[in-house]
Amino acid sequence: EGDDLSGPAKQALAMSAKIIAFSALVASATAFAPTAVPALRSGATSVNMAMDKSAKAPVLTIFDHRGCSRAPKENTSKSGGKDDEMLVKAQSVKIEVSAGTADSVLASTLASLKHK
């Protein structure tokens, strides 16, 4: 029947096919597995954070003074490099929103979720 493989060669080929199939299964499972959980958990990295009642939110301000003629006043530390013209400022700011605005945002969010 055109089969030139002997018994041991045929078994080795079958074992190779099984190993390749198993490797493909492991690779596909790895591709869809959740990412690793950080070993050190803090309030900032925890998925189960409690609601913050202070109404504060992180606000990031990015300053990029590259090529700007105005001398940057925001950055007081100078290293003498090109990074002196760039800065990221992080602060926690109380966000104040009226009840009417909050209600309209909630209503539009719920409406868009219902359409999905």
Secondary structure, 3 states (H helix, E strand, C coil): CCCCCCHHHHHHHHHHHHHHHHHHHHHHHHHCCCCCCCCCCCCCCCCCCCCCCCCEEEEEEEEECCCCCCCCCCCCCCCCCHHHHEEEEEEEEECCCCHHHHHHHHHHHHHHHHCC
